[in-house]
Amino acid sequence: MQCAIYKSRKKQDTYLYLAAKEDFSRVPEPLLQLIGQPVHVMDLELSPDRKLAQEDAAEVLHNLRERGWHLQMPRQDEWLGIKH
């Protein structure tokens, strides 16, 4: 499945995956307000066996199919300033 990935202008290390490029119609308005105007960073061919740095590809695909979007946020420890 082809998807488009956008980064947040307001929340560092927060990314919004969309099933259809530039189609924000299914993304809740409060979420769009939270992340600010999204900036397109890349398009990606996604499959269940594809390795992603911080997300489970099968879960991302499920969310894209079910609701048209997936939100990737920093891990909790990164928000607390803990480095690995």
C-alpha positions in Angstrom: 0.0 0.0 0.0 1.3 3.4 -0.9 1.1 6.0 1.8 2.1 9.6 2.4 4.0 10.7 5.5 3.8 14.2 7.0 5.7 15.7 9.9 4.2 18.1 12.5 5.3 21.7 12.7 4.3 21.9 16.3 5.2 18.5 17.8 8.8 17.3 17.3 9.2 13.7 16.1 5.4 13.4 15.4 4.4 12.1 12.0 1.0 11.6 10.3 0.6 8.8 7.8 -2.2 9.1 5.2 -3.7 6.5 3.0 -4.1 9.1 0.2 -1.7 12.0 -0.3 -3.1 15.4 0.6 -6.4 13.8 1.8 -6.9 15.1 5.4 -10.7 14.7 5.2 -10.7 11.7 7.6 -8.3 13.2 10.1 -10.1 14.6 13.2 -9.9 18.4 13.3 -8.6 18.5 16.9 -5.6 16.4 15.8 -4.8 18.6 12.9 -4.9 21.6 15.2 -2.6 19.8 17.6 0.1 19.0 15.0 -0.3 22.2 13.0 0.0 22.5 9.3 1.6 19.1 8.2 4.7 19.1 6.1 5.0 16.3 3.5 8.2 14.4 4.0 7.9 11.3 1.9 5.8 8.7 0.1 6.3 5.1 1.1 5.3 1.7 -0.2 4.1 -0.1 3.0 3.7 -3.8 3.5 3.2 -5.9 6.7 6.8 -7.2 6.6 8.4 -3.8 6.0 10.6 -2.7 8.9 9.8 0.8 10.3 12.1 2.5 12.8 9.4 3.1 15.5 6.2 1.6 14.3 4.7 -1.8 13.6 4.0 -1.8 9.8 1.0 -4.1 10.3 -0.6 -1.7 12.8 0.1 1.3 10.5 -1.5 -0.6 7.6 -4.5 -1.5 9.7 -5.1 2.1 10.8 -4.7 3.4 7.2 -7.2 0.9 5.9 -9.7 1.4 8.8 -9.5 5.2 9.3 -7.3 6.6 6.5 -4.5 7.8 8.9 -2.0 6.8 11.5 -0.3 9.0 14.0 3.3 8.3 15.1 4.4 10.1 18.2 7.7 10.0 20.1 8.2 7.2 22.5 7.3 8.2 26.1 10.9 8.2 27.3 11.9 10.6 24.5 9.2 13.0 25.7 10.8 12.8 29.2 14.2 13.6 27.8 15.7 10.2 28.4 18.3 9.2 25.8 19.2 5.6 24.8 
